[in-house]
Amino acid sequence: VLLDLMMPKSNGYEVCRTLRANRSYDGIRIVMLTARGGEADQRVGMDLGADAYIAKPFAIADVVSCVKSVLARRREAMPGAGAAGS
């Protein structure tokens, strides 16, 4: 999930909190992508369970690299990762 903090009806912190509280979404990875680049904002996002936090302005290549990294970490953490045939 690429998640912005400032949305019209909710905010990214609440969405992140809701996703992390629901075991059905355990496999979902969350990258916060937002204009709120303050250190405190980033700390809150990561404490709520975001896998990464990118502040605007950003380069698209950096977002792609971050998403690839987050997905790679997920694959490495999965049981049987790296086994033949994976």
CNS distance restraints for C-alpha pairs under 8 A (distance, minus, plus):
assign (resid   1 and name CA) (resid  28 and name CA) 7.16 0.50 0.50
assign (resid   1 and name CA) (resid  29 and name CA) 6.08 0.50 0.50
assign (resid   1 and name CA) (resid  30 and name CA) 4.75 0.50 0.50
assign (resid   1 and name CA) (resid  31 and name CA) 6.09 0.50 0.50
assign (resid   2 and name CA) (resid  30 and name CA) 6.17 0.50 0.50
assign (resid   2 and name CA) (resid  31 and name CA) 5.00 0.50 0.50
assign (resid   2 and name CA) (resid  32 and name CA) 5.83 0.50 0.50
assign (resid   2 and name CA) (resid  33 and name CA) 6.21 0.50 0.50
assign (resid   3 and name CA) (resid  12 and name CA) 6.04 0.50 0.50
assign (resid   3 and name CA) (resid  30 and name CA) 6.81 0.50 0.50
assign (resid   3 and name CA) (resid  31 and name CA) 6.05 0.50 0.50
assign (resid   3 and name CA) (resid  32 and name CA) 4.63 0.50 0.50
assign (resid   3 and name CA) (resid  33 and name CA) 5.66 0.50 0.50
assign (resid   3 and name CA) (resid  34 and name CA) 7.62 0.50 0.50
assign (resid   4 and name CA) (resid  11 and name CA) 7.55 0.50 0.50
assign (resid   4 and name CA) (resid  12 and name CA) 5.51 0.50 0.50
assign (resid   4 and name CA) (resid  32 and name CA) 5.77 0.50 0.50
assign (resid   4 and name CA) (resid  33 and name CA) 5.14 0.50 0.50
assign (resid   4 and name CA) (resid  34 and name CA) 5.01 0.50 0.50
assign (resid   5 and name CA) (resid  11 and name CA) 5.06 0.50 0.50
assign (resid   5 and name CA) (resid  12 and name CA) 3.84 0.50 0.50
assign (resid   5 and name CA) (resid  13 and name CA) 6.34 0.50 0.50
assign (resid   5 and name CA) (resid  32 and name CA) 7.21 0.50 0.50
assign (resid   5 and name CA) (resid  33 and name CA) 7.52 0.50 0.50
assign (resid   5 and name CA) (resid  34 and name CA) 5.89 0.50 0.50
assign (resid   5 and name CA) (resid  36 and name CA) 7.49 0.50 0.50
assign (resid   6 and name CA) (resid  10 and name CA) 7.62 0.50 0.50
assign (resid   6 and name CA) (resid  11 and name CA) 5.33 0.50 0.50
assign (resid   6 and name CA) (resid  12 and name CA) 6.48 0.50 0.50
assign (resid   6 and name CA) (resid  34 and name CA) 7.52 0.50 0.50
assign (resid   7 and name CA) (resid  11 and name CA) 5.30 0.50 0.50
assign (resid   7 and name CA) (resid  12 and name CA) 7.09 0.50 0.50
assign (resid  10 and name CA) (resid  14 and name CA) 6.77 0.50 0.50
assign (resid  10 and name CA) (resid  15 and name CA) 7.33 0.50 0.50
assign (resid  11 and name CA) (resid  15 and name CA) 6.45 0.50 0.50
assign (resid  12 and name CA) (resid  16 and name CA) 5.96 0.50 0.50
assign (resid  12 and name CA) (resid  32 and name CA) 7.65 0.50 0.50
assign (resid  13 and name CA) (resid  17 and name CA) 6.06 0.50 0.50
assign (resid  13 and name CA) (resid  44 and name CA) 7.86 0.50 0.50
assign (resid  13 and name CA) (resid  45 and name CA) 6.43 0.50 0.50
assign (resid  13 and name CA) (resid  48 and name CA) 7.20 0.50 0.50
assign (resid  14 and name CA) (resid  18 and name CA) 6.06 0.50 0.50
assign (resid  15 and name CA) (resid  19 and name CA) 6.15 0.50 0.50
assign (resid  16 and name CA) (resid  20 and name CA) 6.11 0.50 0.50
assign (resid  16 and name CA) (resid  30 and name CA) 7.51 0.50 0.50
assign (resid  16 and name CA) (resid  45 and name CA) 7.90 0.50 0.50
assign (resid  16 and name CA) (resid  48 and name CA) 6.53 0.50 0.50
assign (resid  16 and name CA) (resid  49 and name CA) 6.89 0.50 0.50
assign (resid  16 and name CA) (resid  50 and name CA) 6.92 0.50 0.50
assign (resid  17 and name CA) (resid  21 and name CA) 6.12 0.50 0.50
assign (resid  17 and name CA) (resid  48 and name CA) 5.86 0.50 0.50
assign (resid  17 and name CA) (resid  49 and name CA) 7.43 0.50 0.50
assign (resid  18 and name CA) (resid  22 and name CA) 6.46 0.50 0.50
assign (resid  19 and name CA) (resid  25 and name CA) 6.02 0.50 0.50
assign (resid  19 and name CA) (resid  26 and name CA) 7.99 0.50 0.50
assign (resid  20 and name CA) (resid  25 and name CA) 6.89 0.50 0.50
assign (resid  20 and name CA) (resid  26 and name CA) 6.93 0.50 0.50
assign (resid  20 and name CA) (resid  48 and name CA) 7.64 0.50 0.50
assign (resid  20 and name CA) (resid  49 and name CA) 6.61 0.50 0.50
assign (resid  22 and name CA) (resid  26 and name CA) 7.31 0.50 0.50
assign (resid  29 and name CA) (resid  50 and name CA) 7.37 0.50 0.50
assign (resid  29 and name CA) (resid  51 and name CA) 6.24 0.50 0.50
assign (resid  29 and name CA) (resid  70 and name CA) 7.23 0.50 0.50
assign (resid  29 and name CA) (resid  71 and name CA) 7.51 0.50 0.50
assign (resid  30 and name CA) (resid  49 and name CA) 7.77 0.50 0.50
assign (resid  30 and name CA) (resid  50 and name CA) 5.03 0.50 0.50
assign (resid  30 and name CA) (resid  51 and name CA) 5.38 0.50 0.50
assign (resid  30 and name CA) (resid  52 and name CA) 6.86 0.50 0.50
assign (resid  31 and name CA) (resid  50 and name CA) 5.95 0.50 0.50
assign (resid  31 and name CA) (resid  51 and name CA) 5.73 0.50 0.50
assign (resid  31 and name CA) (resid  52 and name CA) 4.76 0.50 0.50
assign (resid  31 and name CA) (resid  53 and name CA) 5.67 0.50 0.50
assign (resid  31 and name CA) (resid  54 and name CA) 7.34 0.50 0.50
assign (resid  31 and name CA) (resid  67 and name CA) 7.40 0.50 0.50
assign (resid  32 and name CA) (resid  45 and name CA) 7.33 0.50 0.50
assign (resid  32 and name CA) (resid  50 and name CA) 6.62 0.50 0.50
assign (resid  32 and name CA) (resid  52 and name CA) 6.23 0.50 0.50
assign (resid  32 and name CA) (resid  53 and name CA) 4.62 0.50 0.50
assign (resid  32 and name CA) (resid  54 and name CA) 6.02 0.50 0.50
assign (resid  33 and name CA) (resid  53 and name CA) 6.13 0.50 0.50
assign (resid  33 and name CA) (resid  54 and name CA) 4.88 0.50 0.50
assign (resid  33 and name CA) (resid  55 and name CA) 5.91 0.50 0.50
assign (resid  33 and name CA) (resid  56 and name CA) 7.14 0.50 0.50
assign (resid  34 and name CA) (resid  53 and name CA) 7.93 0.50 0.50
assign (resid  34 and name CA) (resid  54 and name CA) 6.48 0.50 0.50
assign (resid  34 and name CA) (resid  55 and name CA) 5.07 0.50 0.50
assign (resid  34 and name CA) (resid  56 and name CA) 5.72 0.50 0.50
assign (resid  35 and name CA) (resid  55 and name CA) 5.43 0.50 0.50
assign (resid  35 and name CA) (resid  56 and name CA) 4.70 0.50 0.50
assign (resid  35 and name CA) (resid  57 and name CA) 7.21 0.50 0.50
assign (resid  36 and name CA) (resid  41 and name CA) 6.47 0.50 0.50
assign (resid  36 and name CA) (resid  42 and name CA) 7.98 0.50 0.50
assign (resid  36 and name CA) (resid  55 and name CA) 6.28 0.50 0.50
assign (resid  36 and name CA) (resid  56 and name CA) 7.49 0.50 0.50
assign (resid  37 and name CA) (resid  41 and name CA) 6.52 0.50 0.50
assign (resid  37 and name CA) (resid  42 and name CA) 6.67 0.50 0.50
assign (resid  37 and name CA) (resid  54 and name CA) 7.67 0.50 0.50
assign (resid  37 and name CA) (resid  55 and name CA) 4.80 0.50 0.50
assign (resid  37 and name CA) (resid  56 and name CA) 7.04 0.50 0.50
assign (resid  38 and name CA) (resid  42 and name CA) 6.31 0.50 0.50
assign (resid  39 and name CA) (resid  43 and name CA) 6.13 0.50 0.50
assign (resid  40 and name CA) (resid  44 and name CA) 6.20 0.50 0.50
assign (resid  41 and name CA) (resid  45 and name CA) 6.26 0.50 0.50
assign (resid  42 and name CA) (resid  46 and name CA) 6.20 0.50 0.50
assign (resid  42 and name CA) (resid  53 and name CA) 6.36 0.50 0.50
assign (resid  43 and name CA) (resid  47 and name CA) 5.96 0.50 0.50
assign (resid  44 and name CA) (resid  48 and name CA) 6.13 0.50 0.50
assign (resid  45 and name CA) (resid  49 and name CA) 6.63 0.50 0.50
assign (resid  45 and name CA) (resid  50 and name CA) 5.69 0.50 0.50
assign (resid  45 and name CA) (resid  53 and name CA) 7.19 0.50 0.50
assign (resid  46 and name CA) (resid  50 and name CA) 4.78 0.50 0.50
assign (resid  46 and name CA) (resid  51 and name CA) 6.76 0.50 0.50
assign (resid  46 and name CA) (resid  52 and name CA) 7.01 0.50 0.50
assign (resid  46 and name CA) (resid  53 and name CA) 7.27 0.50 0.50
assign (resid  51 and name CA) (resid  70 and name CA) 6.72 0.50 0.50
assign (resid  52 and name CA) (resid  66 and name CA) 7.50 0.50 0.50
assign (resid  52 and name CA) (resid  70 and name CA) 7.42 0.50 0.50
assign (resid  54 and name CA) (resid  58 and name CA) 7.38 0.50 0.50
assign (resid  54 and name CA) (resid  63 and name CA) 7.56 0.50 0.50
assign (resid  58 and name CA) (resid  62 and name CA) 6.87 0.50 0.50
assign (resid  58 and name CA) (resid  63 and name CA) 7.38 0.50 0.50
assign (resid  59 and name CA) (resid  63 and name CA) 6.70 0.50 0.50
assign (resid  60 and name CA) (resid  64 and name CA) 6.27 0.50 0.50
assign (resid  61 and name CA) (resid  65 and name CA) 6.08 0.50 0.50
assign (resid  62 and name CA) (resid  66 and name CA) 6.05 0.50 0.50
assign (resid  63 and name CA) (resid  67 and name CA) 6.15 0.50 0.50
assign (resid  64 and name CA) (resid  68 and name CA) 6.17 0.50 0.50
assign (resid  65 and name CA) (resid  69 and name CA) 6.18 0.50 0.50
assign (resid  66 and name CA) (resid  70 and name CA) 6.17 0.50 0.50
assign (resid  67 and name CA) (resid  71 and name CA) 6.14 0.50 0.50
assign (resid  68 and name CA) (resid  72 and name CA) 6.04 0.50 0.50
assign (resid  69 and name CA) (resid  73 and name CA) 6.20 0.50 0.50
assign (resid  70 and name CA) (resid  74 and name CA) 6.39 0.50 0.50
assign (resid  71 and name CA) (resid  75 and name CA) 6.36 0.50 0.50
assign (resid  72 and name CA) (resid  76 and name CA) 6.24 0.50 0.50
assign (resid  73 and name CA) (resid  77 and name CA) 6.23 0.50 0.50
assign (resid  74 and name CA) (resid  78 and name CA) 6.38 0.50 0.50
assign (resid  75 and name CA) (resid  81 and name CA) 6.20 0.50 0.50
assign (resid  76 and name CA) (resid  81 and name CA) 5.47 0.50 0.50
assign (resid  76 and name CA) (resid  82 and name CA) 7.32 0.50 0.50
assign (resid  77 and name CA) (resid  81 and name CA) 7.01 0.50 0.50
assign (resid  80 and name CA) (resid  86 and name CA) 7.95 0.50 0.50
assign (resid  81 and name CA) (resid  86 and name CA) 6.79 0.50 0.50
assign (resid  82 and name CA) (resid  86 and name CA) 6.26 0.50 0.50
